[in-house]
């Protein structure tokens, strides 16, 4: 049985920006069903700091920890977009690297002397040490010791637990502090982005509404338009053949559903084209549930 560790008090919120923030992301196999939302939320948190010269580090962990990227200046457009691309490439682990090692993750975060470290997890560490050793009680004790080192260095540690039961919530409390809604948070995947935005707002000492909203994804208009024009040209050529054989004087117009609607002035309706490329008919409403946004 592991010896119980006394948690060191959490430092206060820094309440300033620029900020040195670390996102510590659980990639264990139990996170697989949640990881699409985790990727999106993590990427959007990078945007939340883009109006200041803040620095962000991303640490992923399963059985061991890995620094994905460190000290990225979020005000640098190129660096920020490269980091978001790397986040988009992350996934949950399987096989030998699919366990949950909070201790390794927190020790990796300690190296960057962060203002705030945010642990995003499902709350159930089960390995510790190097080489990793199985043991749930020992894993909690080791993670608490690592968290104490982090907090003693001045880093505020906050945990965001996704879809936790009370045992998982107590695990987060043991490494962060007793304040649910302050030291640690429990949410579902739909509320993850808003919760992370609230943490950034508290870290910077500003209202939630003062943070930049997530950047919209780039849509490849050039490729879309060129492809649509090519499709229209092909359809026109195919339609012209039968009319020519019948001696028709005019060419049949392209069908309205072929690559985009055609307005009376002959231009392409790009909004209709976008819907079609996404597999949605113009007369259909998008019934997907909207994602939680701050």
HELIX and SHEET records of a PDB file:
HELIX    1   1 UNK A   29  UNK A   34  5                                   6    
HELIX    2   2 UNK A   35  UNK A   48  1                                  14    
HELIX    3   3 UNK A   77  UNK A   88  1                                  12    
HELIX    4   4 UNK A   95  UNK A   97  5                                   3    
HELIX    5   5 UNK A  102  UNK A  110  1                                   9    
HELIX    6   6 UNK A  136  UNK A  152  1                                  17    
HELIX    7   7 UNK A  166  UNK A  175  1                                  10    
HELIX    8   8 UNK A  189  UNK A  191  5                                   3    
HELIX    9   9 UNK A  192  UNK A  204  1                                  13    
HELIX   10  10 UNK A  208  UNK A  210  5                                   3    
HELIX   11  11 UNK A  221  UNK A  245  1                                  25    
HELIX   12  12 UNK A  270  UNK A  277  1                                   8    
SHEET    1   A 6 UNK A  65  UNK A  73  0                                        
SHEET    2   A 6 UNK A  55  UNK A  61 -1                                        
SHEET    3   A 6 UNK A  20  UNK A  26  1                                        
SHEET    4   A 6 UNK A 116  UNK A 121  1                                        
SHEET    5   A 6 UNK A 156  UNK A 162  1                                        
SHEET    6   A 6 UNK A 184  UNK A 187  1                                        
SHEET    1   B 2 UNK A 127  UNK A 128  0                                        
SHEET    2   B 2 UNK A 133  UNK A 134 -1                                        
SHEET    1   C 2 UNK A 261  UNK A 262  0                                        
SHEET    2   C 2 UNK A 268  UNK A 269 -1                                        
END                                                                             
